[in-house]
């Protein structure tokens, strides 16, 4: 394990998971993965909350946190897996929503450095990866010296920059259950430009049709319209089991978006966000069903 100290900060770079968990148990540390949020968090603390960098824990050397593995019933995405790693990975079509989201994270340079775990642990309401991961029923794997626990993503993120992770815990992976090979997905992000922009609204859909072209499974999630990205479960229930025809999109109405609580800010006002969420969802649904 490497460590560097000066008068203002301490920097640790453990080489094993056990070393890392020992440090987290003993010290108050800020975890560093891709480090793409390190400088913005330091210079804009009002936006990022009470974020201290007096002692940093770099997990980049923990090889067991890198890469994507597959078992008979699930995929495991290591916490140090970058967005570029995900884009280049051979994965079934149900991951298309997450891959399309990956292409919208920052810029190509950021995609090469930023990690999926960092995107989740930062818990931004506009995080690109969260809606797609919600549609995949992703779970968060957390480890500490006390053991391992698995938390559903929709319980892990509690609000803006707020998660259930404890100071002694490290997010080690995302766990995603396997879906039928015929399951597809897509993602749509509205922003002022393609790269280096925070979402005004983002939507992910994952769906599967049976042999009769009926929707036997559909998941829809909207981000940047609430403190936490939301699954539209009432809308999912309404569409599930119906024939995936062109007319079905007319059943996606504003009533299903009332659970959202968008804010008005420099990027858009609340009403615009709601109207856009509806329109983006209808366009994305039409694209996937046609």
ABEGO torsion letter per residue (X at the ends): XBBBBBAABBBBBBABAAAAAAAAAABBBBBBBAGAAAAAAAABAAAAEBBBAABBBBAAABAAABEBBBBAABBBBBAABBAAAAAABBBBAAAAAAAAAAAABEBAAAAAABBAAAAAAAGBAABAAAAAAAAAGBBBBBBBAAEBBBBBAAAABAEBGBBABBAABBBABBBBBBBBAABBBBBBBBBABABGBBBABBBBBBBBBBAAGBBABBBBBBBGABABBBBBAAAAAAABGBBBBAAAAAABBAAAAAABBBBBBAABBAAAAAAAAAAAAAAAAAAAAX
